[in-house]
Amino acid sequence: MTDLLEIYLLGGLTIKKNGEPVEGLVSRKAEALLAYLVCTGRPQSRETLGDMFWDDRSQTKALGNLRVILTSLRQHLGDYLDINRQTVTFNLASNYRLDVTELSQTMAGIKQAESDAEPLPRATVTRLEKVVDLYHGDFLAGFNLRDSQRFEEWARFERERLQQFAIDALKLLVASYLRSGNYHTGLRYAARLIELDSFSEAAHRQLMLLLIRTGQRNAALRQYESCRQILADELGVEPMDETTRLYRRIRSISTVGAHNLPPQNTPFVGRTAELMLLGDYLTHPDIRVVSLVGPGGIGKTRLGVQVALENRTVFLNGVCFVPLASIQSPDFLVPAMVEALQIAVTNTERPKTQLLDHLRNRELLLFLDNFEHLVDGGVDLLVDILQAAPEVKLLVTTRERLNLLGERVFEVGGLPIPQEQNNDVLTH
C-alpha cells in the first residue's frame, strides 16, 4: 500500500505524505492543480486544465506550462495520479485523506428528518460537531492565484459552499444546545457561528440568550450593541424588532432564575430519575403544561418545588409559585396569580386583562399548587394564559389531570422503601 497522502484545504493548503510535508513541488500552481484534481475527482482534459490555470496565455503556452507542472507532480506524487496524453485524474482508490471530502460526506449523511427532530438525536449532534471540527477555516484561505481567474472562480464557489455547510451545522448545534439546556457548550458554537455569519441577527439573539442563561447579563447586553454596530456599519440598518425586544427583556431582568418558592426545612432525598424526567419535560418545546398528579400527601408539592428550583434558570423570568390550597373558588384564581406575580393592578382594565398583559412577553414557569378543586371553571384561565403568553409554562400539582393541549401528566407515587427497611417489614 502506498503512503498516506493527507490534503488539507480548509484554513489554507497543507499537503503531507506519511506525516511529513510534501516539499519540492515546482510552484503554487502545482499545489493548486493537485487541489483541483482531488476535489473534482474526475478526469480533466489537458486543454481544460491549461485554460483554467493559464487563461491569459495561448493554448500552446498553457499546455507547455502544464507539462512542467505534471512532471513535478509525477515525481513527488505519481502514485496518486493517473496521467496520460489526454487527461489527468486523481486516483480516488489510492491511500489518501481529504478534509473537504470528510466534511461533505459527514454533512450529506445527516438526513433531513434527523435535522428537523427535536431534540436532535445524539448521533446527529456528533456528526454536526465533526463538521464544525473539520472546518478549520475557509477553503484555501490565504491561497490565491491572481493570474488564474477561472481557478479563483471555482475556489470562490467551493469556499461559499463549504462555509454554508459549516454555518448550517452550527445553526443546528446552537439551537439544539439551547433546547437541551447545555448553555456553556452552546456558547462556544454560537460565537463560532457569528464569526462566519456576523450579519445573522438570529445568531446574535441566540448568543444573547446563551449569555443571559449562563448568568452573563452584561455580556448579553454588549452582544446586542455589537450586533447593532455591525448592522449599522456594514448594512446601514437597525436591528429587527425581535432583536430589540430581546434586548429590552434582558435589560429588565436583574437576576436570571428569580423565584418565590417556599423554603424547605429538610433536604430533598430520592426521586433522582423523576427529577431528570421532569426537567426534560420543562425544557421540551412542545410541552407547555406539566401536571403532577396524585393523592393528597403523596409529595406532589415537595417534588414540584424541587424540580422548579433545579430548573429555574431555564426561564429568563424565573419561577412564580402560586399557592391555591386556600382558594375556594375559580373566581379568586386571577387575584391569587396577581398577588403572587406582584402586579400593580389599576382600575383602568379588568384584572384578568392586566394579568395576561403582564405575562405576554415573559419567559416564566408558573407553578400552581393544589389546583384540583379549581379544575371546573379554572382551566379556561389556564388556556387563556397559554394562548396569550407563548413563553410561559405551567407546573401544576393536582389530584386529577387537566386535559389541556400540550399537557404532560406525571403520576406521583410514594417513595420506594429502602431494601433494608423492606426486609425489616417482611421479618416482622
PAKOLMAR-672377 format. One record per residue (C-alpha): residue number from 0; residue in one letter; x, y, z. Coordinates in steps of 0.02 Angstrom, whole numbers, plus 32768, in hexadecimal, padded with zeros to 4 digits. Example, Ala and Ser with C-alpha at 12.3 -4.5 7.8 and 13.67 -1.06 7.14 Angstrom:
REM PAKOLMAR-672377
PT     k   r     xx     yy     zz
PT     0   A   8267   7F1F   8186
PT     1   S   82AC   7FCB   8165
END
This chain:
REM PAKOLMAR-672377
PT     k   r     xx     yy     zz
PT     0   M   8000   8000   8000
PT     1   T   803D   80AF   7FD8
PT     2   D   8062   812C   8061
PT     3   L   7FD0   8190   80A3
PT     4   L   7FBD   8235   8047
PT     5   E   7F65   82BA   80AF
PT     6   I   7F1F   8355   805B
PT     7   Y   7ED4   83DD   80C8
PT     8   L   7E7E   846C   806D
PT     9   L   7E14   84B6   80F8
PT    10   G   7E71   8547   8146
PT    11   G   7EFC   8549   80C5
PT    12   L   7F56   84C4   8060
PT    13   T   7FBF   843B   80B0
PT    14   I   7FFF   839E   805A
PT    15   K   804E   8311   80BE
PT    16   K   8090   8268   808C
PT    17   N   80A9   81E7   8113
PT    18   G   8097   8273   8193
PT    19   E   811D   82E3   8147
PT    20   P   80FF   8381   80E1
PT    21   V   8112   8368   8026
PT    22   E   8198   83DF   7FEA
PT    23   G   81E9   8400   7F44
PT    24   L   8150   8419   7ED6
PT    25   V   817F   848D   7E49
PT    26   S   8102   8519   7E72
PT    27   R   8064   854C   7ECC
PT    28   K   8006   8520   7E2E
PT    29   A   803E   846C   7E45
PT    30   E   7FEE   846D   7EF1
PT    31   A   7F52   84C1   7EAC
PT    32   L   7F47   8441   7E1F
PT    33   L   7F51   83B3   7E9D
PT    34   A   7EC8   8404   7F05
PT    35   Y   7E59   8416   7E6C
PT    36   L   7E74   8362   7E33
PT    37   V   7E52   8315   7EDE
PT    38   C   7DB7   837F   7EFC
PT    39   T   7D68   835F   7E52
PT    40   G   7D98   82A7   7E55
PT    41   R   7D7C   828C   7D9B
PT    42   P   7DE9   828B   7CFD
PT    43   Q   7E18   8339   7CC1
PT    44   S   7E55   8357   7C11
PT    45   R   7EFC   83AC   7BFC
PT    46   E   7EA7   8436   7B98
PT    47   T   7E2C   8457   7C26
PT    48   L   7EB8   8461   7CA5
PT    49   G   7F21   84D1   7C37
PT    50   D   7E8E   8547   7C1F
PT    51   M   7E66   8549   7CDA
PT    52   F   7F15   856F   7D1A
PT    53   W   7F5B   85D9   7C89
PT    54   D   7EC1   862E   7C44
PT    55   D   7F2B   86C3   7C0E
PT    56   R   7FA0   865B   7BA3
PT    57   S   7F92   8605   7AFB
PT    58   Q   7F61   854E   7AFF
PT    59   T   800E   851A   7AC5
PT    60   K   8062   857C   7B50
PT    61   A   7FE3   8540   7BD1
PT    62   L   7FFB   8489   7BA3
PT    63   G   80B7   849F   7BAC
PT    64   N   80A9   84E7   7C5B
PT    65   L   8035   8459   7C8C
PT    66   R   80B5   83D7   7C55
PT    67   V   8137   8424   7CC9
PT    68   I   80BF   841C   7D5D
PT    69   L   8089   836A   7D36
PT    70   T   813E   8334   7D32
PT    71   S   8155   837B   7DE0
PT    72   L   80B6   8329   7E20
PT    73   R   80E4   8281   7DD3
PT    74   Q   818E   8289   7E26
PT    75   H   814A   82AA   7ED4
PT    76   L   809A   8260   7ED0
PT    77   G   8095   81ED   7E3A
PT    78   D   8040   815F   7E9A
PT    79   Y   7FA7   81CB   7EB6
PT    80   L   7F8E   820B   7E05
PT    81   D   7F5B   81BD   7D60
PT    82   I   7FAE   8224   7CD8
PT    83   N   7FA1   81FD   7C1F
PT    84   R   7FAC   8260   7B7E
PT    85   Q   7EF6   8297   7B84
PT    86   T   7EC1   82A4   7C3A
PT    87   V   7EFC   82B6   7CEC
PT    88   T   7E9E   8265   7D7D
PT    89   F   7EB9   8256   7E37
PT    90   N   7EB1   819E   7E67
PT    91   L   7E21   8195   7EE2
PT    92   A   7E4E   80DF   7F08
PT    93   S   7EF7   8113   7F4C
PT    94   N   7F22   8125   8005
PT    95   Y   7EF4   81D9   8027
PT    96   R   7E93   824B   809B
PT    97   L   7E3C   82ED   8068
PT    98   D   7DE9   8359   80ED
PT    99   V   7D6E   83A2   806E
PT   100   T   7D2C   82F4   8044
PT   101   E   7D1B   82C6   80FB
PT   102   L   7CB8   8364   811F
PT   103   S   7C47   8351   8087
PT   104   Q   7C24   8299   80A7
PT   105   T   7C00   82B7   815F
PT   106   M   7B85   8341   8138
PT   107   A   7B34   82D9   80AF
PT   108   G   7B1C   824C   812C
PT   109   I   7AA8   82B7   8196
PT   110   K   79F9   8293   8159
PT   111   Q   797A   831F   8153
PT   112   A   7908   82C3   81CB
PT   113   E   7996   82BB   8249
PT   114   S   79BF   8374   823E
PT   115   D   7906   839F   8253
PT   116   A   78F4   8333   82EF
PT   117   E   78E1   8383   839A
PT   118   P   794C   835B   83F5
PT   119   L   79D2   832A   8378
PT   120   P   7A09   8273   8385
PT   121   R   7AB1   8261   83DC
PT   122   A   7AFC   8213   8340
PT   123   T   7AC7   82AB   82DA
PT   124   V   7B15   8322   8359
PT   125   T   7BB7   82BF   8350
PT   126   R   7BBB   82CD   8292
PT   127   L   7B97   8387   8298
PT   128   E   7C23   83A0   8315
PT   129   K   7C97   8341   82A0
PT   130   V   7C69   83B7   8211
PT   131   V   7C94   844D   827D
PT   132   D   7D36   83FE   82B9
PT   133   L   7D6B   83DB   8206
PT   134   Y   7D4A   848E   81D2
PT   135   H   7DEE   84DD   8207
PT   136   G   7DD0   8574   8199
PT   137   D   7D9A   85A9   80EB
PT   138   F   7DC4   853C   8056
PT   139   L   7E76   8566   801C
PT   140   A   7E7C   85F9   8095
PT   141   G   7F0F   866A   8069
PT   142   F   7F34   8609   7FCA
PT   143   N   7F11   865E   7F24
PT   144   L   7F4A   8660   7E70
PT   145   R   7F2A   8710   7E33
PT   146   D   7F57   86E4   7D7F
PT   147   S   7EDF   864E   7D79
PT   148   Q   7E32   869A   7D79
PT   149   R   7DD4   85F9   7D54
PT   150   F   7E29   859E   7DE2
PT   151   E   7E00   862E   7E58
PT   152   E   7D49   8627   7E23
PT   153   W   7D43   856C   7E45
PT   154   A   7D98   8584   7EEE
PT   155   R   7D1E   860F   7F1C
PT   156   F   7C8A   859E   7EF6
PT   157   E   7CD4   8511   7F5F
PT   158   R   7CFB   858A   7FEB
PT   159   E   7C48   85C6   7FF4
PT   160   R   7C01   8514   7FE8
PT   161   L   7C6E   84D0   8074
PT   162   Q   7C57   8568   80E2
PT   163   Q   7B9B   8551   80D2
PT   164   F   7BAE   849D   810C
PT   165   A   7C07   84DB   81A8
PT   166   I   7B85   8563   81C6
PT   167   D   7AF5   84E8   81B3
PT   168   A   7B48   846F   822D
PT   169   L   7B67   84FA   82AB
PT   170   K   7AB4   8537   82A0
PT   171   L   7A72   848A   82C7
PT   172   L   7AED   8471   8356
PT   173   V   7ACA   8519   83A9
PT   174   A   7A0E   84FE   839F
PT   175   S   7A22   844E   83E5
PT   176   Y   7A8C   8486   8478
PT   177   L   7A12   8513   849F
PT   178   R   7981   8497   84A3
PT   179   S   79DF   8417   850B
PT   180   G   7A1F   8495   858B
PT   181   N   7AD7   8473   8562
PT   182   Y   7AF9   852D   8560
PT   183   H   7BB5   8530   857C
PT   184   T   7BD5   84BD   84E8
PT   185   G   7B59   8521   8481
PT   186   L   7BBA   85C1   84A7
PT   187   R   7C55   857E   8450
PT   188   Y   7BF8   8550   83B2
PT   189   A   7B91   85F1   83AF
PT   190   A   7C2F   865A   83B5
PT   191   R   7C75   85F3   8325
PT   192   L   7BD4   860B   82C3
PT   193   I   7BDE   86C8   82D2
PT   194   E   7C92   86C3   8295
PT   195   L   7C53   8673   81F3
PT   196   D   7BAC   86CC   81E5
PT   197   S   7BB9   8772   823F
PT   198   F   7B1F   87BC   81E8
PT   199   S   7AAB   8735   822D
PT   200   E   7A3E   8786   82B0
PT   201   A   79FA   86DB   82DF
PT   202   A   7AAB   86A7   830F
PT   203   H   7AC4   8744   8375
PT   204   R   7A1F   8725   83CF
PT   205   Q   7A52   8672   83F6
PT   206   L   7AF7   86AD   843D
PT   207   M   7A9D   8730   84A6
PT   208   L   7A2A   86A8   84EB
PT   209   L   7ABC   8634   8511
PT   210   L   7B18   86BF   856A
PT   211   I   7A85   86F2   85D7
PT   212   R   7A5E   863C   85FF
PT   213   T   7B11   8624   863D
PT   214   G   7B02   86BC   86AD
PT   215   Q   7B60   8734   863B
PT   216   R   7ADF   87BF   8631
PT   217   N   7B58   884C   8609
PT   218   A   7BAB   87E4   8581
PT   219   A   7AFF   87C1   8535
PT   220   L   7ADA   887B   8530
PT   221   R   7B83   889D   84E1
PT   222   Q   7B5F   881A   845D
PT   223   Y   7AC6   887C   8428
PT   224   E   7B30   8919   8417
PT   225   S   7BAE   88B7   83B0
PT   226   C   7B23   8879   833E
PT   227   R   7ADC   8928   832C
PT   228   Q   7B88   896F   8300
PT   229   I   7BAB   88E9   827D
PT   230   L   7B03   8904   8229
PT   231   A   7B18   89C1   822A
PT   232   D   7BCB   89C0   81EA
PT   233   E   7BB8   893A   8165
PT   234   L   7B03   8943   812E
PT   235   G   7AC4   89EB   816C
PT   236   V   7A2E   899E   81C4
PT   237   E   79EC   898E   8276
PT   238   P   79CF   88E6   82CC
PT   239   M   7927   8893   82B1
PT   240   D   789C   88AD   8330
PT   241   E   78B2   87FA   836E
PT   242   T   7968   881B   8399
PT   243   T   7941   88BF   83EF
PT   244   R   78B4   886F   8454
PT   245   L   792B   87EA   8493
PT   246   Y   79A7   8871   84C4
PT   247   R   7920   88CB   8527
PT   248   R   78EB   882A   857B
PT   249   I   799D   8805   85B1
PT   250   R   79B5   88B8   85EC
PT   251   S   7919   88A9   8659
PT   252   I   795A   880D   86B0
PT   253   S   79C3   8829   874B
PT   254   T   79DA   8772   8777
PT   255   V   79C1   86DB   8706
PT   256   G   795E   8653   875B
PT   257   A   790B   86C1   87DF
PT   258   H   7887   8664   8843
PT   259   N   7811   866E   88D7
PT   260   L   7812   85B4   88FE
PT   261   P   77ED   858B   89B3
PT   262   P   7888   855D   8A18
PT   263   Q   789A   84A7   8A4A
PT   264   N   78D4   8474   8AF7
PT   265   T   7920   83CE   8AC3
PT   266   P   798D   839B   8A2F
PT   267   F   7939   8344   899D
PT   268   V   7963   828A   8999
PT   269   G   7942   820C   890E
PT   270   R   78DC   8218   886D
PT   271   T   7979   823A   8806
PT   272   A   7931   81E8   876A
PT   273   E   788D   8245   877E
PT   274   L   78E7   82ED   878D
PT   275   M   7949   82CC   86EE
PT   276   L   78AD   829A   868E
PT   277   L   784A   8330   86CC
PT   278   G   78DB   83A2   869E
PT   279   D   78D4   835B   85ED
PT   280   Y   7819   837F   85E9
PT   281   L   7833   8434   861C
PT   282   T   78B5   8453   8594
PT   283   H   7857   83F8   850A
PT   284   P   7814   8478   848D
PT   285   D   776F   841D   8470
PT   286   I   7741   8406   8528
PT   287   R   76EC   84A0   8571
PT   288   V   769D   8451   860B
PT   289   V   76E7   83D3   8685
PT   290   S   7665   838C   86FC
PT   291   L   76A0   8331   8798
PT   292   V   760B   82C1   87BE
PT   293   G   75F0   8259   885A
PT   294   P   758F   8249   88FD
PT   295   G   75A2   82C5   898A
PT   296   G   763C   82B3   89F5
PT   297   I   769F   8251   8974
PT   298   G   7723   82D9   8960
PT   299   K   76EB   8336   88C3
PT   300   T   7712   83E3   8907
PT   301   R   77BD   83B3   8949
PT   302   L   77EB   8362   88A3
PT   303   G   77A9   83F8   8844
PT   304   V   780D   8472   88AE
PT   305   Q   78AC   840F   8891
PT   306   V   7897   83FE   87D5
PT   307   A   786C   84B7   87C7
PT   308   L   7903   84E6   882F
PT   309   E   7979   847C   87C7
PT   310   N   7936   84C1   8722
PT   311   R   7915   8576   8751
PT   312   T   79A1   85BA   86E3
PT   313   V   7952   8569   864B
PT   314   F   78D4   85F7   8651
PT   315   L   7915   86A8   863E
PT   316   N   7892   86EB   86B5
PT   317   G   78A3   8659   872B
PT   318   V   7819   8602   878D
PT   319   C   777C   8647   87DD
PT   320   F   772D   85D9   8863
PT   321   V   7671   85EF   8879
PT   322   P   7629   8595   8913
PT   323   L   7573   8567   88F6
PT   324   A   7543   84F7   8989
PT   325   S   74E2   8584   89DC
PT   326   I   748D   85BF   893C
PT   327   Q   73DB   857D   8940
PT   328   S   739A   85BC   8898
PT   329   P   73DF   85D4   87E7
PT   330   D   73A4   8688   87F9
PT   331   F   7439   86A8   886B
PT   332   L   74B9   8658   87F7
PT   333   V   74E6   86FA   879E
PT   334   P   74FF   875B   8841
PT   335   A   756D   86CE   8883
PT   336   M   75DC   86D6   87E9
PT   337   V   75E1   8793   87EA
PT   338   E   761A   8791   88A0
PT   339   A   76A0   870C   8881
PT   340   L   76E2   8769   87E9
PT   341   Q   76DD   880F   8847
PT   342   I   767E   8866   87BC
PT   343   A   7649   8918   87E7
PT   344   V   7595   890C   87AA
PT   345   T   753E   89AE   8777
PT   346   N   7487   89D8   875E
PT   347   T   749D   89FB   86A4
PT   348   E   7487   8945   866C
PT   349   R   7447   88A0   86AE
PT   350   P   74C4   8844   871E
PT   351   K   74C4   87AF   86A7
PT   352   T   74F5   881F   8614
PT   353   Q   7583   8869   867A
PT   354   L   75BB   87BB   86AE
PT   355   L   75C4   8780   85FA
PT   356   D   761D   8820   85C4
PT   357   H   769D   8807   864F
PT   358   L   76C1   8754   8618
PT   359   R   76BC   8773   855D
PT   360   N   7775   8798   8543
PT   361   R   77BB   8736   85D5
PT   362   E   7818   8691   85D6
PT   363   L   77D9   8647   8677
PT   364   L   77AC   85A7   86D2
PT   365   L   7706   85C1   872A
PT   366   F   76F9   8541   87B7
PT   367   L   7643   8526   87EA
PT   368   D   763C   84BF   8889
PT   369   N   759E   845F   88BC
PT   370   F   7534   8481   8823
PT   371   E   74BF   83EB   8832
PT   372   H   742B   8449   887D
PT   373   L   7437   84D0   87F7
PT   374   V   7435   8462   875C
PT   375   D   737D   8485   8738
PT   376   G   737E   853C   8706
PT   377   G   7438   8559   871B
PT   378   V   747C   84FE   8684
PT   379   D   7438   8583   860D
PT   380   L   74AD   8604   865C
PT   381   L   7541   8590   8640
PT   382   V   7511   857F   8589
PT   383   D   750C   863D   857A
PT   384   I   75B8   864B   85CA
PT   385   L   7604   85CA   8556
PT   386   Q   75BC   8623   84BE
PT   387   A   75EE   86D2   84F5
PT   388   A   769C   86AA   8536
PT   389   P   76F9   8630   84C5
PT   390   E   7795   862F   8534
PT   391   V   7738   8603   85D4
PT   392   K   772F   854F   860F
PT   393   L   76C2   8507   8699
PT   394   L   76F6   848F   8722
PT   395   V   7659   8454   877B
PT   396   T   763D   83E3   8811
PT   397   T   7590   8395   880E
PT   398   R   7531   82F7   8836
PT   399   E   74ED   82EA   8785
PT   400   R   752F   8311   86D9
PT   401   L   74FE   83B4   8685
PT   402   N   74E6   8371   85D4
PT   403   L   753E   8406   8588
PT   404   L   7592   840A   84DE
PT   405   G   764D   83F5   84F5
PT   406   E   7637   83AA   85A3
PT   407   R   76AD   8324   85E2
PT   408   V   7669   82C4   8677
PT   409   F   76E0   827C   86F8
PT   410   E   7695   8202   8775
PT   411   V   76E7   821E   881D
PT   412   G   76F8   8180   8885
PT   413   G   7741   815F   892F
PT   414   L   77FB   814F   894A
PT   415   P   783B   809C   8942
PT   416   I   7867   804E   89E9
PT   417   P   7924   8033   89FA
PT   418   Q   7950   7F7A   89EE
PT   419   E   798D   7F6B   8AA2
PT   420   Q   78EB   7FBA   8AE2
PT   421   N   7886   7F4B   8A6F
PT   422   N   78DD   7EB2   8AB8
PT   423   D   78B2   7EED   8B67
PT   424   V   77FB   7EFE   8B37
PT   425   L   77F8   7E4F   8AEE
PT   426   T   7850   7E0A   8B88
PT   427   H   77D2   7E54   8BFF
END
